[in-house]
Amino acid sequence: MTTEETVRRIITEFLEPAEGWNLTTSFADLGSDSLAMMELVMEVEDSFEIEISDEIVETLQTPKDLINFLNKETS
């Protein structure tokens, strides 16, 4: 499974976004509050076996931002 596929699966599971969302849709528009974002990040950390600092989480505005970060960290 690619990074994008994994992130899409996690977002769908934890945020239950509306149909038609894409990688540039903001996490806020996907229905992410602080608790949902925390759960999403924990699942991402488990799936990719990495740790994401709070400072980095604050910079992640869209799924594309998250994918870019993960690609950089896991390459």
N, CA, C and O atoms as CSV, one atom per row, in Angstrom:
chain,resi,resn,atom,element,x,y,z
A,1,MET,N,N,0.853,-1.183,0.000
A,1,MET,CA,C,0.000,0.000,0.000
A,1,MET,C,C,0.895,1.241,0.000
A,1,MET,O,O,1.850,1.320,0.772
A,2,THR,N,N,0.590,2.188,-0.848
A,2,THR,CA,C,1.392,3.413,-0.919
A,2,THR,C,C,1.085,4.330,0.256
A,2,THR,O,O,0.115,4.129,0.987
A,3,THR,N,N,1.926,5.333,0.421
A,3,THR,CA,C,1.698,6.328,1.474
A,3,THR,C,C,0.340,6.991,1.284
A,3,THR,O,O,-0.420,7.144,2.240
A,4,GLU,N,N,0.037,7.382,0.053
A,4,GLU,CA,C,-1.249,8.034,-0.210
A,4,GLU,C,C,-2.419,7.118,0.117
A,4,GLU,O,O,-3.391,7.555,0.733
A,5,GLU,N,N,-2.339,5.869,-0.282
A,5,GLU,CA,C,-3.428,4.926,0.008
A,5,GLU,C,C,-3.614,4.735,1.507
A,5,GLU,O,O,-4.740,4.669,1.999
A,6,THR,N,N,-2.509,4.647,2.221
A,6,THR,CA,C,-2.591,4.475,3.674
A,6,THR,C,C,-3.208,5.701,4.336
A,6,THR,O,O,-4.069,5.573,5.206
A,7,VAL,N,N,-2.770,6.883,3.925
A,7,VAL,CA,C,-3.321,8.127,4.492
A,7,VAL,C,C,-4.808,8.240,4.161
A,7,VAL,O,O,-5.601,8.610,5.026
A,8,ARG,N,N,-5.193,7.933,2.945
A,8,ARG,CA,C,-6.622,7.973,2.579
A,8,ARG,C,C,-7.440,7.011,3.443
A,8,ARG,O,O,-8.530,7.356,3.899
A,9,ARG,N,N,-6.912,5.808,3.666
A,9,ARG,CA,C,-7.613,4.827,4.501
A,9,ARG,C,C,-7.790,5.358,5.920
A,9,ARG,O,O,-8.876,5.260,6.492
A,10,ILE,N,N,-6.736,5.915,6.480
A,10,ILE,CA,C,-6.793,6.424,7.852
A,10,ILE,C,C,-7.766,7.596,7.953
A,10,ILE,O,O,-8.559,7.659,8.893
A,11,ILE,N,N,-7.715,8.516,7.005
A,11,ILE,CA,C,-8.635,9.663,7.019
A,11,ILE,C,C,-10.077,9.187,6.928
A,11,ILE,O,O,-10.940,9.658,7.668
A,12,THR,N,N,-10.332,8.262,6.028
A,12,THR,CA,C,-11.693,7.747,5.867
A,12,THR,C,C,-12.177,7.068,7.149
A,12,THR,O,O,-13.338,7.206,7.533
A,13,GLU,N,N,-11.291,6.348,7.794
A,13,GLU,CA,C,-11.646,5.634,9.018
A,13,GLU,C,C,-11.873,6.569,10.200
A,13,GLU,O,O,-12.828,6.391,10.958
A,14,PHE,N,N,-11.011,7.555,10.362
A,14,PHE,CA,C,-11.070,8.393,11.556
A,14,PHE,C,C,-11.893,9.658,11.400
A,14,PHE,O,O,-12.436,10.159,12.385
A,15,LEU,N,N,-12.000,10.186,10.190
A,15,LEU,CA,C,-12.716,11.456,10.013
A,15,LEU,C,C,-14.054,11.306,9.311
A,15,LEU,O,O,-14.899,12.197,9.399
A,16,GLU,N,N,-14.262,10.196,8.616
A,16,GLU,CA,C,-15.498,9.966,7.873
A,16,GLU,C,C,-15.878,11.193,7.035
A,16,GLU,O,O,-16.950,11.771,7.218
A,17,PRO,N,N,-14.988,11.582,6.115
A,17,PRO,CA,C,-15.234,12.796,5.319
A,17,PRO,C,C,-16.358,12.623,4.315
A,17,PRO,O,O,-16.734,11.504,3.966
A,18,ALA,N,N,-16.887,13.751,3.855
A,18,ALA,CA,C,-17.931,13.749,2.828
A,18,ALA,C,C,-17.349,13.270,1.507
A,18,ALA,O,O,-16.144,13.359,1.270
A,19,GLU,N,N,-18.225,12.762,0.655
A,19,GLU,CA,C,-17.813,12.345,-0.694
A,19,GLU,C,C,-17.148,13.521,-1.408
A,19,GLU,O,O,-17.492,14.681,-1.181
A,20,GLY,N,N,-16.205,13.201,-2.261
A,20,GLY,CA,C,-15.595,14.228,-3.091
A,20,GLY,C,C,-14.399,14.928,-2.462
A,20,GLY,O,O,-13.864,15.861,-3.060
A,21,TRP,N,N,-13.961,14.513,-1.277
A,21,TRP,CA,C,-12.796,15.162,-0.694
A,21,TRP,C,C,-11.557,14.768,-1.482
A,21,TRP,O,O,-11.523,13.731,-2.145
A,22,ASN,N,N,-10.543,15.617,-1.397
A,22,ASN,CA,C,-9.293,15.315,-2.090
A,22,ASN,C,C,-8.112,15.666,-1.197
A,22,ASN,O,O,-8.287,16.082,-0.052
A,23,LEU,N,N,-6.930,15.497,-1.723
A,23,LEU,CA,C,-5.724,15.674,-0.916
A,23,LEU,C,C,-5.457,17.117,-0.526
A,23,LEU,O,O,-4.648,17.372,0.366
A,24,THR,N,N,-6.118,18.063,-1.174
A,24,THR,CA,C,-5.923,19.470,-0.823
A,24,THR,C,C,-7.054,20.025,0.040
A,24,THR,O,O,-7.060,21.211,0.372
A,25,THR,N,N,-8.006,19.174,0.400
A,25,THR,CA,C,-9.065,19.583,1.322
A,25,THR,C,C,-8.448,19.735,2.708
A,25,THR,O,O,-7.714,18.853,3.154
A,26,SER,N,N,-8.732,20.824,3.387
A,26,SER,CA,C,-8.124,21.030,4.707
A,26,SER,C,C,-8.672,20.018,5.705
A,26,SER,O,O,-9.800,19.543,5.577
A,27,PHE,N,N,-7.852,19.701,6.698
A,27,PHE,CA,C,-8.311,18.784,7.742
A,27,PHE,C,C,-9.547,19.340,8.444
A,27,PHE,O,O,-10.430,18.578,8.839
A,28,ALA,N,N,-9.617,20.665,8.603
A,28,ALA,CA,C,-10.801,21.281,9.223
A,28,ALA,C,C,-12.048,20.999,8.386
A,28,ALA,O,O,-13.106,20.683,8.931
A,29,ASP,N,N,-11.923,21.113,7.065
A,29,ASP,CA,C,-13.063,20.847,6.189
A,29,ASP,C,C,-13.417,19.360,6.133
A,29,ASP,O,O,-14.528,18.990,5.754
A,30,LEU,N,N,-12.460,18.518,6.515
A,30,LEU,CA,C,-12.727,17.080,6.581
A,30,LEU,C,C,-13.410,16.689,7.888
A,30,LEU,O,O,-13.756,15.525,8.090
A,31,GLY,N,N,-13.603,17.663,8.772
A,31,GLY,CA,C,-14.284,17.401,10.032
A,31,GLY,C,C,-13.367,17.085,11.188
A,31,GLY,O,O,-13.790,16.495,12.182
A,32,SER,N,N,-12.115,17.473,11.062
A,32,SER,CA,C,-11.140,17.166,12.099
A,32,SER,C,C,-11.151,18.224,13.199
A,32,SER,O,O,-10.857,19.395,12.961
A,33,ASP,N,N,-11.496,17.783,14.407
A,33,ASP,CA,C,-11.292,18.639,15.568
A,33,ASP,C,C,-9.986,18.179,16.228
A,33,ASP,O,O,-9.316,17.289,15.704
A,34,SER,N,N,-9.622,18.764,17.351
A,34,SER,CA,C,-8.327,18.435,17.949
A,34,SER,C,C,-8.237,16.968,18.375
A,34,SER,O,O,-7.181,16.353,18.233
A,35,LEU,N,N,-9.316,16.406,18.889
A,35,LEU,CA,C,-9.311,15.004,19.305
A,35,LEU,C,C,-9.194,14.084,18.090
A,35,LEU,O,O,-8.419,13.128,18.113
A,36,ALA,N,N,-9.945,14.359,17.048
A,36,ALA,CA,C,-9.881,13.534,15.836
A,36,ALA,C,C,-8.499,13.611,15.210
A,36,ALA,O,O,-7.980,12.603,14.729
A,37,MET,N,N,-7.900,14.787,15.208
A,37,MET,CA,C,-6.571,14.934,14.634
A,37,MET,C,C,-5.551,14.154,15.452
A,37,MET,O,O,-4.646,13.534,14.895
A,38,MET,N,N,-5.698,14.184,16.770
A,38,MET,CA,C,-4.790,13.440,17.635
A,38,MET,C,C,-4.896,11.936,17.345
A,38,MET,O,O,-3.881,11.247,17.246
A,39,GLU,N,N,-6.120,11.438,17.210
A,39,GLU,CA,C,-6.323,10.021,16.909
A,39,GLU,C,C,-5.770,9.669,15.530
A,39,GLU,O,O,-5.159,8.615,15.354
A,40,LEU,N,N,-5.981,10.542,14.563
A,40,LEU,CA,C,-5.473,10.316,13.219
A,40,LEU,C,C,-3.943,10.254,13.243
A,40,LEU,O,O,-3.355,9.361,12.634
A,41,VAL,N,N,-3.299,11.184,13.933
A,41,VAL,CA,C,-1.839,11.217,14.009
A,41,VAL,C,C,-1.319,9.966,14.708
A,41,VAL,O,O,-0.309,9.403,14.285
A,42,MET,N,N,-1.980,9.527,15.758
A,42,MET,CA,C,-1.549,8.307,16.456
A,42,MET,C,C,-1.612,7.103,15.519
A,42,MET,O,O,-0.712,6.263,15.532
A,43,GLU,N,N,-2.648,7.016,14.721
A,43,GLU,CA,C,-2.763,5.910,13.767
A,43,GLU,C,C,-1.693,6.006,12.684
A,43,GLU,O,O,-1.120,4.991,12.287
A,44,VAL,N,N,-1.423,7.207,12.210
A,44,VAL,CA,C,-0.359,7.402,11.220
A,44,VAL,C,C,0.986,6.986,11.817
A,44,VAL,O,O,1.772,6.294,11.169
A,45,GLU,N,N,1.243,7.409,13.044
A,45,GLU,CA,C,2.500,7.038,13.702
A,45,GLU,C,C,2.636,5.521,13.812
A,45,GLU,O,O,3.707,4.973,13.553
A,46,ASP,N,N,1.563,4.850,14.191
A,46,ASP,CA,C,1.591,3.389,14.291
A,46,ASP,C,C,1.795,2.745,12.922
A,46,ASP,O,O,2.585,1.811,12.783
A,47,SER,N,N,1.091,3.238,11.925
A,47,SER,CA,C,1.161,2.649,10.590
A,47,SER,C,C,2.529,2.814,9.942
A,47,SER,O,O,2.998,1.925,9.232
A,48,PHE,N,N,3.166,3.953,10.189
A,48,PHE,CA,C,4.450,4.239,9.551
A,48,PHE,C,C,5.633,4.069,10.496
A,48,PHE,O,O,6.783,4.271,10.106
A,49,GLU,N,N,5.345,3.696,11.740
A,49,GLU,CA,C,6.376,3.463,12.755
A,49,GLU,C,C,7.309,4.666,12.897
A,49,GLU,O,O,8.533,4.537,12.877
A,50,ILE,N,N,6.690,5.840,13.041
A,50,ILE,CA,C,7.433,7.078,13.254
A,50,ILE,C,C,6.744,7.867,14.357
A,50,ILE,O,O,5.636,7.530,14.774
A,51,GLU,N,N,7.405,8.921,14.826
A,51,GLU,CA,C,6.793,9.859,15.753
A,51,GLU,C,C,6.698,11.210,15.058
A,51,GLU,O,O,7.617,11.636,14.358
A,52,ILE,N,N,5.574,11.868,15.265
A,52,ILE,CA,C,5.354,13.183,14.675
A,52,ILE,C,C,5.191,14.171,15.821
A,52,ILE,O,O,4.276,14.042,16.634
A,53,SER,N,N,6.071,15.147,15.882
A,53,SER,CA,C,6.026,16.118,16.974
A,53,SER,C,C,4.787,17.004,16.874
A,53,SER,O,O,4.207,17.162,15.800
A,54,ASP,N,N,4.396,17.571,17.996
A,54,ASP,CA,C,3.255,18.486,18.018
A,54,ASP,C,C,3.500,19.679,17.095
A,54,ASP,O,O,2.577,20.180,16.453
A,55,GLU,N,N,4.752,20.126,17.036
A,55,GLU,CA,C,5.085,21.262,16.177
A,55,GLU,C,C,4.829,20.930,14.710
A,55,GLU,O,O,4.331,21.769,13.960
A,56,ILE,N,N,5.166,19.711,14.301
A,56,ILE,CA,C,4.919,19.294,12.921
A,56,ILE,C,C,3.420,19.157,12.677
A,56,ILE,O,O,2.914,19.598,11.645
A,57,VAL,N,N,2.713,18.549,13.620
A,57,VAL,CA,C,1.260,18.366,13.466
A,57,VAL,C,C,0.584,19.702,13.211
A,57,VAL,O,O,-0.325,19.788,12.386
A,58,GLU,N,N,1.016,20.740,13.906
A,58,GLU,CA,C,0.418,22.066,13.738
A,58,GLU,C,C,0.617,22.624,12.332
A,58,GLU,O,O,-0.154,23.479,11.897
A,59,THR,N,N,1.635,22.156,11.617
A,59,THR,CA,C,1.888,22.659,10.264
A,59,THR,C,C,1.132,21.873,9.196
A,59,THR,O,O,1.075,22.306,8.045
A,60,LEU,N,N,0.560,20.747,9.548
A,60,LEU,CA,C,-0.128,19.891,8.585
A,60,LEU,C,C,-1.563,20.379,8.398
A,60,LEU,O,O,-2.420,20.171,9.257
A,61,GLN,N,N,-1.808,21.023,7.275
A,61,GLN,CA,C,-3.127,21.604,7.015
A,61,GLN,C,C,-4.007,20.731,6.122
A,61,GLN,O,O,-5.234,20.807,6.184
A,62,THR,N,N,-3.369,19.896,5.288
A,62,THR,CA,C,-4.113,19.067,4.336
A,62,THR,C,C,-3.524,17.658,4.321
A,62,THR,O,O,-2.401,17.448,4.781
A,63,PRO,N,N,-4.275,16.696,3.796
A,63,PRO,CA,C,-3.705,15.357,3.632
A,63,PRO,C,C,-2.431,15.370,2.780
A,63,PRO,O,O,-1.517,14.585,3.031
A,64,LYS,N,N,-2.362,16.241,1.788
A,64,LYS,CA,C,-1.163,16.336,0.945
A,64,LYS,C,C,0.045,16.751,1.779
A,64,LYS,O,O,1.144,16.234,1.577
A,65,ASP,N,N,-0.149,17.679,2.714
A,65,ASP,CA,C,0.944,18.067,3.619
A,65,ASP,C,C,1.435,16.853,4.401
A,65,ASP,O,O,2.639,16.649,4.555
A,66,LEU,N,N,0.507,16.064,4.886
A,66,LEU,CA,C,0.858,14.870,5.655
A,66,LEU,C,C,1.609,13.867,4.791
A,66,LEU,O,O,2.616,13.308,5.225
A,67,ILE,N,N,1.135,13.637,3.582
A,67,ILE,CA,C,1.790,12.696,2.669
A,67,ILE,C,C,3.207,13.180,2.342
A,67,ILE,O,O,4.148,12.386,2.352
A,68,ASN,N,N,3.363,14.461,2.057
A,68,ASN,CA,C,4.692,15.003,1.768
A,68,ASN,C,C,5.626,14.814,2.957
A,68,ASN,O,O,6.781,14.427,2.781
A,69,PHE,N,N,5.142,15.082,4.157
A,69,PHE,CA,C,5.946,14.878,5.360
A,69,PHE,C,C,6.350,13.412,5.502
A,69,PHE,O,O,7.515,13.107,5.757
A,70,LEU,N,N,5.390,12.514,5.338
A,70,LEU,CA,C,5.673,11.089,5.481
A,70,LEU,C,C,6.662,10.597,4.421
A,70,LEU,O,O,7.562,9.816,4.730
A,71,ASN,N,N,6.501,11.043,3.193
A,71,ASN,CA,C,7.429,10.649,2.140
A,71,ASN,C,C,8.841,11.109,2.452
A,71,ASN,O,O,9.803,10.380,2.213
A,72,LYS,N,N,8.967,12.313,2.983
A,72,LYS,CA,C,10.279,12.848,3.349
A,72,LYS,C,C,10.880,12.047,4.507
A,72,LYS,O,O,12.065,11.714,4.483
A,73,GLU,N,N,10.075,11.741,5.506
A,73,GLU,CA,C,10.572,11.067,6.707
A,73,GLU,C,C,10.843,9.586,6.511
A,73,GLU,O,O,11.676,9.015,7.215
A,74,THR,N,N,10.167,8.965,5.584
A,74,THR,CA,C,10.302,7.512,5.428
A,74,THR,C,C,11.138,7.115,4.222
A,74,THR,O,O,11.253,5.930,3.906
A,75,SER,N,N,11.723,8.101,3.546
A,75,SER,CA,C,12.546,7.751,2.370
A,75,SER,C,C,13.996,7.584,2.739
A,75,SER,O,O,14.823,7.290,1.876
